[in-house]
Amino acid sequence: MAEQDTQQTSVPQEKRASAPQERYDVIVVGGGPSGSSCASFLAKAGRSVLLLDRAKFPREKTCGDGISGKSVSVLAELGLLDAVRKGEHKDMTGLIFSSPNAKVVPISSVRSPDEPPPGFVCRREVFDNVVFQNAKKLAKRTIEGFVVSDVIRDGNRIIGVRGTSEGKELEFRAKAVVGADGAGSVVARKVGLVNEDDAHQCAALRAYFENVEGCTDKIELHFVKEALPGYFWVFPLPDKQANVGIGMIVRDMKKKKVNLKQVMDEVITKNPLFKERFKNAKPISSAKSWLLPLGSKKLKAYGNGFVLVGDAASLIDPFSGEGVGNGLMSGKIAADVLDTALSEDDLSEKSLSRYQKKLRENMEAEIDTNYRIQRLANNEFLLNLIIDKASRSKDVQELISDALIDPEAHKNFFDPMFYIRVILA
Ligand SMILES: Cc1cc2nc3c(=O)[nH]c(=O)nc-3n(C[C@H](O)[C@H](O)[C@H](O)COP(=O)(O)OP(=O)(O)OC[C@H]3O[C@@H](n4cnc5c(N)ncnc54)[C@H](O)[C@@H]3O)c2cc1C
């Protein structure tokens, strides 16, 4: 379909741009990890892609900046691992947990010192720019600073998007549209497929600090009393800097009338585990908050002529809050399904339902298990029991490490034998 000027709009004639007549297979709305992954895989498959983002890169994204093994595997497929690792980042070899009664336990994710670190912490401003620039290089055309405001329909089929760039209103058409525009996605809203369930949304606040003492090569998740039911995190960055934040399910936050900023200040200044570590620490950014649409809300992520990926499809891990991995992965799966659908010249709802099926096969079991772990982690008694035992027993640390490293073994957390082994260890 041809790219064309807006014909039925209230924008004055002189504000409409005359655009060259170009044809695209797919329009990807949003150049974050999910959209850039999708655009890159589509372009590598020989499809012509128009990539649109309202921001100009490099741009910030409020995040914990934790990049896990799942992300690393997609980055490797895109050939971007070295480029990302060349940027400022800190390799991570495991996690540190603490319990509400202040027991601390380190869990290693590597089995031997020769094993490469499975994940890292990298500011999203740096990370996203690498993934976006790659997509921009591959896409037929990329427009930054383009704010999509609506989808264009032909009957019940999505055939394009409209939006504004530098005061000009433009329309673009393609055979399919990918909504990769994050939490608050315009595309998802316009097609009526939004996660608005506050039991399945997390609100999180993060700030950057320097001079946080005691940071290691492990990300830290702390189930401190002040933050329950939720957690406080410290994700170490180079040069004694750290990404520090706190997250909680929106429903719980509303019920308890929690102010995340107040809770974070309280943890940092009063909690015995942190007041010394933060004694000389200085915030080097303002504290910013954003919503996390969790994968525990099962959303339909496709329709006639479109698919949704990443946060727009509500795919964030409901326990860890990790969304970059599922975002990159959903972009790849969407590209694969769209490539086949384009070959068959069938972008119908039925044809694109294969995307949902593949998403399910790839991530549903893990999301379901981690949702159950999220609910278990609401139980203060259980958290104290497991973390206390693990802080005193290498065997329990290994049991937890096994259960965390292998997604299949996540299920151990629901096996009564797991708890019996923890208690007896
Ligand atoms: C506080 C916090 C901490 C988090 N910590 C982690 C973590 O440590 N690890 C992890 O893996 N995940 C974490 N997440 C989740 C993670 O940030 C998201 O899951 C991830 O960014 C999803 O990527 P995405 O590409 O789907 O969306 P985004 O990264 O949000 O990208 C969407 C893109 O769409 C563009 N866009 C939006 N609207 C429009 C529009 N109308 N027109 C054009 N373009 C548009 C935006 O400019 C943006 O570039 C955290 C989230 C929060 C809020």
The ligand as an SDF file (V2000), in Angstrom:
LIG
                    3D

 53 58  0  0  0  0  0  0  0  0999 V2000
   10.4590    1.1030   36.8010 C   0  0  0  0  0  0  0  0  0  0  0  0
   10.5710   -0.0480   35.8420 C   0  0  0  0  0  0  0  0  0  0  0  0
   11.5940   -0.9840   36.0050 C   0  0  0  0  0  0  0  0  0  0  0  0
   11.7460   -2.0370   35.0860 C   0  0  0  0  0  0  0  0  0  0  0  0
   12.8330   -2.8710   35.2160 N   0  0  0  0  0  0  0  0  0  0  0  0
   13.0730   -3.8090   34.2540 C   0  0  0  0  0  0  0  0  0  0  0  0
   14.2930   -4.5610   34.2680 C   0  0  0  0  0  0  0  0  0  0  0  0
   15.1860   -4.3710   35.1150 O   0  0  0  0  0  0  0  0  0  0  0  0
   14.4690   -5.4950   33.2950 N   0  0  0  0  0  0  0  0  0  0  0  0
   13.5500   -5.7090   32.3180 C   0  0  0  0  0  0  0  0  0  0  0  0
   13.7500   -6.5850   31.4660 O   0  0  0  0  0  0  0  0  0  0  0  0
   12.3970   -4.9750   32.2780 N   0  0  0  0  0  0  0  0  0  0  0  0
   12.1510   -4.0250   33.1980 C   0  0  0  0  0  0  0  0  0  0  0  0
   11.0130   -3.2320   33.1150 N   0  0  0  0  0  0  0  0  0  0  0  0
   10.0800   -3.4650   31.9850 C   0  0  0  0  0  0  0  0  0  0  0  0
   10.6670   -2.9000   30.6870 C   0  0  0  0  0  0  0  0  0  0  0  0
   11.0310   -1.5580   30.8710 O   0  0  0  0  0  0  0  0  0  0  0  0
    9.6360   -3.0310   29.5500 C   0  0  0  0  0  0  0  0  0  0  0  0
    9.0650   -4.3000   29.6020 O   0  0  0  0  0  0  0  0  0  0  0  0
   10.2990   -2.8040   28.1800 C   0  0  0  0  0  0  0  0  0  0  0  0
   10.7300   -1.4880   28.0450 O   0  0  0  0  0  0  0  0  0  0  0  0
    9.2970   -3.1470   27.0530 C   0  0  0  0  0  0  0  0  0  0  0  0
    9.8450   -2.7950   25.8140 O   0  0  0  0  0  0  0  0  0  0  0  0
    8.8760   -2.2980   24.6300 P   0  0  0  0  0  0  0  0  0  0  0  0
    9.7530   -2.1460   23.4410 O   0  0  0  0  0  0  0  0  0  0  0  0
    7.6990   -3.1850   24.5520 O   0  0  0  0  0  0  0  0  0  0  0  0
    8.3370   -0.8790   25.1200 O   0  0  0  0  0  0  0  0  0  0  0  0
    9.1620    0.4680   25.3550 P   0  0  0  0  0  0  0  0  0  0  0  0
   10.5370    0.1750   25.7830 O   0  0  0  0  0  0  0  0  0  0  0  0
    8.3070    1.2880   26.2680 O   0  0  0  0  0  0  0  0  0  0  0  0
    9.2370    1.1360   23.9370 O   0  0  0  0  0  0  0  0  0  0  0  0
    8.0830    1.6800   23.3420 C   0  0  0  0  0  0  0  0  0  0  0  0
    8.5160    2.6970   22.3050 C   0  0  0  0  0  0  0  0  0  0  0  0
    7.3430    3.1840   21.6600 O   0  0  0  0  0  0  0  0  0  0  0  0
    7.4330    4.5790   21.4950 C   0  0  0  0  0  0  0  0  0  0  0  0
    6.0710    5.1170   21.4790 N   0  0  0  0  0  0  0  0  0  0  0  0
    5.1830    5.1460   22.4910 C   0  0  0  0  0  0  0  0  0  0  0  0
    4.0300    5.7080   22.1000 N   0  0  0  0  0  0  0  0  0  0  0  0
    4.1970    6.0550   20.8050 C   0  0  0  0  0  0  0  0  0  0  0  0
    3.3850    6.6890   19.8490 C   0  0  0  0  0  0  0  0  0  0  0  0
    2.1380    7.1040   20.1520 N   0  0  0  0  0  0  0  0  0  0  0  0
    3.8730    6.9090   18.6050 N   0  0  0  0  0  0  0  0  0  0  0  0
    5.1270    6.5060   18.2780 C   0  0  0  0  0  0  0  0  0  0  0  0
    5.9530    5.8970   19.1540 N   0  0  0  0  0  0  0  0  0  0  0  0
    5.4950    5.6680   20.3930 C   0  0  0  0  0  0  0  0  0  0  0  0
    8.2450    5.0550   22.6960 C   0  0  0  0  0  0  0  0  0  0  0  0
    8.8940    6.2820   22.4340 O   0  0  0  0  0  0  0  0  0  0  0  0
    9.2180    3.9030   22.9000 C   0  0  0  0  0  0  0  0  0  0  0  0
   10.4470    4.1190   22.2520 O   0  0  0  0  0  0  0  0  0  0  0  0
   10.8310   -2.1920   34.0190 C   0  0  0  0  0  0  0  0  0  0  0  0
    9.7800   -1.2740   33.8700 C   0  0  0  0  0  0  0  0  0  0  0  0
    9.6690   -0.2030   34.7680 C   0  0  0  0  0  0  0  0  0  0  0  0
    8.5540    0.7870   34.5610 C   0  0  0  0  0  0  0  0  0  0  0  0
  1  2  1  0
  2  3  1  0
  2 52  2  0
  3  4  2  0
  4  5  1  0
  4 50  1  0
  5  6  2  0
  6  7  1  0
  6 13  1  0
  7  8  2  0
  7  9  1  0
  9 10  1  0
 10 11  2  0
 10 12  1  0
 12 13  2  0
 13 14  1  0
 14 15  1  0
 14 50  1  0
 15 16  1  0
 16 17  1  0
 16 18  1  0
 18 19  1  0
 18 20  1  0
 20 21  1  0
 20 22  1  0
 22 23  1  0
 23 24  1  0
 24 25  2  0
 24 26  1  0
 24 27  1  0
 27 28  1  0
 28 29  2  0
 28 30  1  0
 28 31  1  0
 31 32  1  0
 32 33  1  0
 33 34  1  0
 33 48  1  0
 34 35  1  0
 35 36  1  0
 35 46  1  0
 36 37  1  0
 36 45  1  0
 37 38  2  0
 38 39  1  0
 39 40  1  0
 39 45  2  0
 40 41  1  0
 40 42  2  0
 42 43  1  0
 43 44  2  0
 44 45  1  0
 46 47  1  0
 46 48  1  0
 48 49  1  0
 50 51  2  0
 51 52  1  0
 52 53  1  0
M  END
$$$$
